[in-house]
């Protein structure tokens, strides 16, 4: 909980502050919704997947700091337990009645401390080592998020010549694609001929952080934007 409420939210703020200024407004809602999900439920993966593949050294440091956050329970009184702050807040009256007011204060101090450490480390490392965290250095959710055309019914159309179109080319063209899917951080595609799929160097020019080929399937690692790319590619294939 210290890691989810303090450390990780500090890293999230640093990533948002490092978003390119002209794109910050477009990314605001994504960061706010993800932070709220982590803050309320204590499930850390939505934020972790935003930087673990594109900023591995930062993730390794985060893992060490998360271990330090766990260790705090053995250093100072922290006799509290919850899954997310929504549950934590509802348990405060019970905790106070049990005489754990000091533990609640200790928790608040730890959260503030780890928030500051997480923010400071992440802000420095992202800038110093030029990590392509969301919204900077080519790691964008949509090439034309602000200028894409709209289809009838208000649905945004994937732009011609945009990233989704170029990925279709890397996959060997429309006729080579059988199925397009995604899971968390990976774009998963089944193709007819794996030999027609481009190699990793070409995928990296389109923002992929890794590529796995096996049998008739490929997995391109794109981080949280994988699901967006899946939708854009399917829109083009069905258009």
N, C-alpha and C positions, 0 to 999 in steps of 0.2 A: 504493500500500500504506500510506503514511503517512496518507493521507486516509481510507481504509477502516478501518484499524486504530485510528487515533487520533481524528482530527477527527469522523468520522461517528459513532463509538461515543460520543463525548462528547455530541454532539447527541441521540443516542438516550437516554442517561441523563437529559439535561435534559427531554426530552419525557415520559419516564416519571415523573420527579419532579413534573412539572406536571399529570399525570393527577389528576382529582378524587379526593380521599382515599377516598371510599366506593366508587370504581370501580377503584382501583389493583390490588386483588387479582385482579379479572377480566381485567385487561390484562397481568398479569405474564408469563403463559406466551406471549402473542403477542410481547411485546418480547424475551423471552429467546430464543425460536426464531428470530426475525428477526435479532437481533444475532449469534447463533451462525452463521447462514447467511452473513452478510456477513463475519464474522471468519474463518471457515474457508475460504471460497471467493474472497473479494475482490470479489465481485459486489455493487455498491453499490445497485442499483435498489430492492431491497425496502425499504431504509430511506429512500432519497430520495423515493420515492412516498408516504411517510407524512407528508411536510410540504411538498413542492414546490407543491401546489395550494392548500393552506390557509394557508400562511405564505410567500408569494412573496418578501417582503423578506429573510426568513431564508435562503431558498434562494439568492438572489442573493449574499448575504454568504458563504454556504457555497461558492458557485462561485469567488469571489475567493480564499477561504482554501484551497480545493483547488488552485488555481493556485499559491499560495505553497508548498504542500506539494510539488508537482511541482518547483518551482524549487530546493528544498533539495538535490536531486541535483546541481545545478550549483554549489552554494555550498560544500558539505562532501563528503567522500568517502562515497558511498553506492553502491558498485559491487555491488549486489545486485539480484536479479530473481526474482519469483515471482508466481503467481496465487493469492493467498490464503495465510493463515498455515499451513495444513496443509502446503502445498508448501514454504513458507519454513522451517518447523521441520525438515523432512526434509533440507533443503539446508545446515543449519548445520554439520554435520561437514565437508562439502566446502568450505564458505566459510572455516572456520577453517584447514583444511589449505592453502587458497590464500592464507593470510595476510590475511584480511579481517575479523579479529576486531574491529578498530577501527571498521570500517564497520557491523558488527552493533550495536555500542554506540551509534554515531551514530544508527542507525535507532531504537533503543529510546528515546533521548533525544528525538528528533523526534516519535515517537508520543506520549510523555508530554506534551510541550509542546502539540501540536495537540489532544490530548484535552482538556487544561485550557482552551484557548482556545475550542474548540467547545462545551464544556459551559457555560462562563461566558457566551458570547454568546447561545447558544440559550435558556438559562434566563432571562436578562434579557429578551430580546426577546419570548419567548412570554408572559411575565407582563406586561410593559410595554404591548405592543400587542394583548393579548388574542387571540392566534392560536388558532384552534380546531383544535389538534393532536389526535391520537387520544385519546379518553377525557375530553374537556373541551368545554364550551360547545356541546353538542349533537352533536359528532362522535363518536357512539357506534356500535359494531359491531352492537348489538342492543338495541332498546328494553326487552326483557324478558330479558336474559341470565341474570339471577339467579332469575327467577320464572316463566319460560315453562313451560307444561304439556308433558307428554310424551305422545307417541303410542305405541301398542302397538309393541313391539320396541325401545323405548328412544330413539326418534328425537324430538328436541325439535320441538314444533309451533310454527309462526309464530303469534304471539298475534293474536287478533281485535282489530281496532281499532289494531293496532300500525303501525309505520312501513311495513312491506311492504304492508299493506292500504291505507294512505293513498296510497302510490305507485301502486297499481293504480287508485285513483280519479283520480289526476293523469293517468294514461294513457288515461282515458276509459272505465274499467270493463273487466271481464273480457272482454266480448264484442268489445272493440276491440283486444285484444292477440292478435298472431299468434305471436310468438316472443320469448322473453326470454333474453338472453345477457349476458356481461360479459367485459371484457379489462382486466387490470391495475387501472385506475383508473376505468373507465367502465362504466356500466350501459347495455347496448345493447338496444333493443327495436324490433321491427317491429310496426307497427300497421295497422289497416284504414283509418282516417281520421285523418290528422295534425292536422286541425282540432279534433278532440276532446281533444287533448293540452294540458294546462295550460301557461301561460307561465312564464318563468324566475322571476318573483317568488314564485309559489306553490311552485315546486320548491325555492327557497332556504329556505322555511319547513320543508322536510323534509330540510335538510342538504346539498342539492346545491350544488356550487361553480360549476357552469356547465351550460348546456343547448345542444345542437345539434340542430336539426330539418332533415331533408332527405328529400324524397320521402316514403316511408312509414316512415322510420327516425328514431329519436331516440337521442341519446347524452347521458346525465346523468352528470356528473362527480362521483364520490363518493369518490375516493381508494381506499385498500386495501379498504374495506368493500363495494365494488361487487359482488364475488363472493358475499359473504354475503347481500346484498340479492337477488341473482339467485336464489340457492337458496331463500330465504324466499318470494319471489314465486312461483316455480315450485311450491313445496309447496302454496301456497294455491290456485293455478290447477288443480292436479291433485287437490286434496282433494275 
